[in-house]
């Protein structure tokens, strides 16, 4: 009886540990499962508050942050659109704007980061050449152009889901320009690579 009582007390104590105290699992390569070395990314952009929060939680604070989306779009267009299309509709690489994910882990911000940073199969090489803030901005842009059902958008908060509308490319307007990207505040979005 004494062992059972100790077990109950120990179980109750563990149950009271806040979820925030549980460490985030290491970032792992999508294909091999090896732990990714985040230190291989450029040093610039690491001190951005959103990056620090992401590395602690695996949740991208840039998602639907309107002030930073133009910078994410610009980086996406210059780094990703050649393979994934201008609005992530897919070309040589898979589409990224619907609810089908080649790697199901990409439904989460942590999973999408792991795939972009570490690379996937085929021609999808690692993109650890991007500053961490830039990689998160690209992820936020990919999430922003989502056209699938809101129920499957695991990365959106309940409040964001209420206000969600599927992305539609604005007609006849310039978008994704360097001038629009430069307007995004460095203090919030982090620096742009030179």
Secondary structure, DSSP 8 states (H G I E B T S, - for coil): -HHHHHHHHHHHHHHTS-GGGS-----B-TTT--B--GGGS-STTTTSHHHHHHHHHS--TTTT-HHHHHHHHHHHHHHTHHHH-TTS--SSS---SSS--SSGGGGSHHHHHHHHHH--STT----TTS-HHHHHHHHHHHHHT--S-GGG-TTS-HHHHHT-------TT---S-HHHHHHS-HHHH-----
